[in-house]
Amino acid sequence: MSFQAVESFEKTIAQFYNAPYAVATDCCTHAVELCLRLKNPPIAKVPKHTYISIPFTLEKLKIHWAWYSEMQWHDYYYLDGTNIIDAAVYFQKDGYIPNSLMCLSFQFKKPLNLGRGGAILCDSHDDYVALKKMSYDGRYGDTPWAQQNIDTVGYHYYMTPETAQMGIDKLPEVAAKQWRQWSWLDYPDLSTMEVFSGK
């Protein structure tokens, strides 16, 4: 199976959310990481009630971060201080928010359940090209990598063609259903965990 399936999935998911561009990734956490690497914010704030990989990613990248004092989010939230949105639990037709980097999840608990996978929605062509290269070892386009002059550090976070094809096949049925709204109430208070003591 060729990587044309990945490009087809990206166009399909961008159209569903009404976003100009989509970059498919192997998971939402890596989608967030790529956006943070691209924008390199000096500081970011995250809600206390979210998935644990988000503050871990900020630690990994050595980005100064803090908790929102209180945040009761529904469907998605911004990493405060950035235009990056953690929309891992957000599945909504025409739901793209302009001028954002919106990170999606297709993990097994999510409406579009692909077992593993993610995507970044954006409306900047420059961001799209940069994130595409970063997700796929610096590669861009169909030319074999050894024939390209790689100019970007890449992170091997791409979606496989098999996962992409599954997404294309499943989306119409999934889009026809009603899905519950997720919120901060679905997550524990991370600030009480020992691993974050002192934050």
C-alpha positions in Angstrom: 0.0 0.0 0.0 1.4 3.4 -1.0 1.7 6.6 0.9 -1.0 8.1 -1.4 -3.4 6.6 1.2 -2.0 9.0 3.8 -2.4 12.0 1.5 -6.0 10.9 0.8 -6.7 10.6 4.5 -5.3 14.0 5.2 -7.5 15.5 2.5 -10.5 13.6 3.8 -10.0 14.6 7.5 -9.3 18.2 6.5 -12.5 18.3 4.5 -14.5 16.8 7.4 -13.3 19.5 9.8 -13.3 22.2 7.2 -9.6 22.9 7.6 -7.4 24.0 4.7 -4.7 21.4 5.6 -4.2 18.3 7.7 -0.9 16.5 8.6 -1.4 12.9 9.7 0.7 11.6 12.5 1.1 8.4 14.5 -0.6 9.8 17.6 -2.0 13.0 19.1 0.8 13.4 21.6 3.3 13.5 18.8 1.1 15.9 16.9 1.3 18.2 19.9 5.0 17.7 20.2 5.6 18.7 16.5 3.5 21.8 16.9 5.5 22.8 20.0 8.8 22.1 18.2 7.6 24.3 15.3 6.4 27.2 17.4 8.9 26.8 20.3 6.9 28.9 22.8 8.9 30.3 25.8 6.1 29.2 28.2 2.8 27.2 28.0 0.0 26.5 30.5 -2.0 23.4 30.6 -5.1 22.4 32.5 -4.8 20.2 35.6 -7.4 17.9 34.1 -6.0 16.5 30.9 -4.1 13.5 29.5 -0.8 13.0 31.3 1.3 13.0 28.1 0.8 16.8 27.5 2.8 18.0 30.5 5.3 15.1 29.9 5.8 16.5 26.4 6.5 20.0 27.7 9.0 18.5 30.1 10.6 16.5 27.3 11.0 19.6 25.2 12.3 21.6 28.2 9.6 24.2 27.7 8.8 26.2 30.9 5.2 25.4 31.8 2.6 25.8 34.5 -0.9 24.7 35.4 -3.9 26.9 34.6 -5.1 28.0 38.0 -8.6 26.6 37.1 -9.9 25.5 33.7 -13.1 23.7 33.1 -12.8 22.9 29.4 -15.2 21.0 27.0 -14.2 19.3 23.7 -10.8 21.0 23.5 -8.5 23.6 25.0 -5.6 25.8 24.0 -2.1 25.3 25.4 -2.2 28.8 26.9 0.4 31.1 25.3 0.2 29.3 22.0 -2.2 28.7 19.1 -1.9 24.9 19.7 -5.2 23.2 20.6 -5.4 19.8 22.2 -8.5 18.5 20.4 -7.9 14.8 21.1 -11.5 14.2 22.1 -13.1 16.6 19.7 -15.0 15.1 16.8 -17.1 17.7 15.0 -17.9 18.3 11.3 -16.7 21.7 10.3 -15.1 22.1 13.7 -11.8 23.5 12.7 -10.9 26.8 14.6 -9.1 29.2 12.2 -5.6 30.4 12.9 -4.9 27.3 15.1 -2.8 24.2 15.1 -5.5 21.7 16.1 -4.3 18.3 17.2 -6.6 15.3 16.9 -6.5 11.7 18.2 -7.7 8.5 16.6 -6.8 6.3 19.5 -9.1 3.3 20.3 -11.4 5.3 22.7 -12.0 8.1 20.2 -15.0 8.2 17.8 -12.7 7.6 14.7 -11.1 4.6 16.3 -8.0 3.6 14.3 -6.2 2.0 17.3 -3.5 4.6 17.0 -3.1 7.8 15.0 -3.4 11.6 15.1 -3.5 14.6 12.9 -2.8 18.4 12.9 -5.2 20.7 11.3 -3.9 24.1 10.1 -4.6 26.9 7.7 -1.1 28.0 7.0 0.6 26.4 4.0 4.0 27.1 5.5 3.1 25.4 8.7 1.6 22.5 6.7 4.9 21.9 4.8 7.0 22.3 7.9 4.9 19.9 9.9 4.7 17.4 7.1 8.5 17.3 6.9 8.9 17.1 10.6 6.5 14.2 10.9 8.2 12.1 8.2 12.0 12.2 8.7 12.4 15.5 6.9 11.0 14.1 3.7 8.5 15.9 1.5 6.6 14.7 -1.5 6.9 11.5 -3.5 10.6 11.7 -4.3 12.6 8.9 -2.6 14.3 10.4 0.5 17.9 9.6 -0.7 17.3 11.8 -3.7 16.1 14.7 -1.6 18.3 17.4 0.0 16.8 17.0 3.4 16.7 20.5 5.1 14.5 19.7 8.2 15.1 17.5 11.2 12.3 14.9 11.1 10.9 12.7 13.9 9.5 9.6 12.3 6.0 10.3 13.6 4.1 9.6 10.4 0.9 7.7 10.0 1.1 4.4 8.1 -0.8 3.9 4.9 -2.7 1.0 6.4 -4.0 3.2 9.3 -4.8 6.0 6.8 -6.9 3.7 4.7 -8.7 2.4 7.7 -9.6 6.0 8.5 -10.9 6.7 5.1 -13.0 3.6 5.2 -14.4 4.2 8.7 -15.1 7.9 8.6 -18.5 7.9 6.8 -20.1 5.5 9.3 -18.5 7.3 12.3 -19.6 10.7 11.0 -23.2 9.6 10.9 -23.4 9.0 14.6 -23.9 11.2 17.6 -21.0 11.3 20.0 -20.8 12.4 23.6 -19.0 15.6 24.7 -15.8 15.1 26.6 -14.6 17.5 29.2 -12.2 18.2 32.1 -14.4 15.9 34.2 -13.1 12.9 32.3 -9.6 13.3 33.7 -8.0 13.2 37.1 -6.2 16.2 38.7 -2.7 15.7 37.5 -1.3 18.3 39.9 -1.9 15.8 42.8 0.3 13.1 41.3 3.8 12.6 42.7 5.5 12.9 39.3 4.4 16.6 39.2 5.3 17.5 42.8 6.8 20.9 42.9 4.9 22.3 39.9 
